[in-house]
Amino acid sequence: MKKFLITPLIMAFAVSTSIADDTAGKAAYATCAACHNADGKGLPLGNQKMAPSLVGSVAVTSDASVLALVILKGIKKEGNEYMGMMGALEAIYTDDQKLAEIMSYVRQSFGNTAGAVTKEEAAKYREQWKDVKEPVTRAKIEELTKKK
């Protein structure tokens, strides 16, 4: 009898934890939405966009370490394809749990189906990119996403 009671409790906890993580990620996305828009497709500004779409983006859906690099270090402004510039958000996401939440939210929203990111993985990515001192170029992002 106890086995039958414990299983639903464990499942309920797992679902509530997942919802809490998604809620935290969604709340954190408000910062991102200023440029990427609430729908993740990029905020339109006339015939241009403030930032690229996150929908199906290889920087979002491929190796999660690349997304961590982009979030933590930003993207160098090159050309006029987008009106904005992805600033480094390392000072905002100083907590590995918060970094994992925003990464997971973006990787699993807007039709994206990439895996969630754990706090431990976020810490590993932070360590991996700690020596990068300037925004990454789009060419570097492309190179990194093709490696995997």
N, C-alpha and C positions, 0 to 999 in steps of 0.2 A: 504494500500500500504506500509506503513512504517513497518508493521509487517513482510512482505515478504522480506524486505531489511535487517532488523535487524537479523533475524534468520541466513542467510548465513554468516553474519559478525561474529556472535557469534561462529558459527561452525568453521569458518576459524581461529579465534583466538585460539579456543580449540585445533585444529589440529596443529597449529604452535607452541603452548606452549608444546604440547606433543613431537613434533619433537625436539624442543630445549632441553627438558629434556633428551631425548634419546641421543642426540648428546653429551651433557655434560657427561652423564653416560658412553657413549662409549669412550670418551676421557679419562676419569678417569680410565677406565678399562685397559689402556695401562700399568699401574703399575702392575695390577693383571696378565696380559698376560705374564709377564716375567716368571712366574711359572705355571700359569694355561693354557697358550698358547692362541693364538688368537681365536681358536675354542672352548675354555672352557674345553677341554678334558684332560688337564694336559700336560705339556711339556715333551716329551719323552727324556730320557737320557739312552741310551742303552736299557737294559731290565727293567728299572725302569722309574718312572716319577718323575719330580720335585715336583709336587703337585697333589692332586686328581682332578678328573673330576668334573666340576660344572654342567654337564648335568644330570638332574634328581636328583641331590643331595638333600637329605632331609634337610641338613643344610641350603640349599638355598631356597628350595620350601616350607618348612613347616612354622612354626611360624617365622615371620620376626624378632622377637626379638633375636632369636638364631643367625641369620646371622649377626645382629648388634653386638652381643657379639663377634663373630668370627672376624669380621672386626676390631672392636675397640681394642680387647684385644689379638688377635692372638690365635694360637693353640700350645700347648706344644709339643715339639719334643719327640716322644715316638717310639722307635723301628726304623726299617730301611725300612718300607714300601714305604716311599717317601724320596727323597733325600733332599728336602728343609724343611724349618720350616716356618709356617705362622706367620710372625711377627705382632706385634700390630701396627695398622695403625691409632690409636687415634690421634696422633700428625699431621697426614696428613689430616684427615677428622675432623677438628675442627668445621666446619660449618655444621649445621644440613641439609641445602639444599644439600650440596655436598654429605653428607652421604646418604641422600634419593635418590639422582641421581644414585650413584653407586649401591646401593642395588636394586633399581628398574631395572636398566639395567641388572644386573646378574639374577634377578628373572624372567625377561621377555625375555631373550636371550638364545641361544643354545638349543632351543626347550622347554625351561622352560615356564610355563604359570601361574606362581604365580602372585599375585596382586602387583601393584606398592606400593611404600612407600612414604608417604607424609613427608614434612618437620616437621610437628607436631609429627608424629609417630616417626621419627628419634630422635627428641628431647626427647620423652618419653623413647625410648630404651636407649639412652645415660644416662638418669637419672637412669633408672632401673639397669644398670650395672656399675654405677660410683664407687662403692666400691670394685669392682673386681680389684685386683692389679697385677695379673699374668696371663699368657696365660691359656686358658681353655684346659681341657683334652678331647680327643675324647670320652671317656666314659661319660663325663658330657654332651657333645653335644648330644650323643645318648639318654641319660636320658631325656634331655630337649625336644628333638624332639618326644619322645614317649608320653610325658605328654599331648600333645595337640590333 
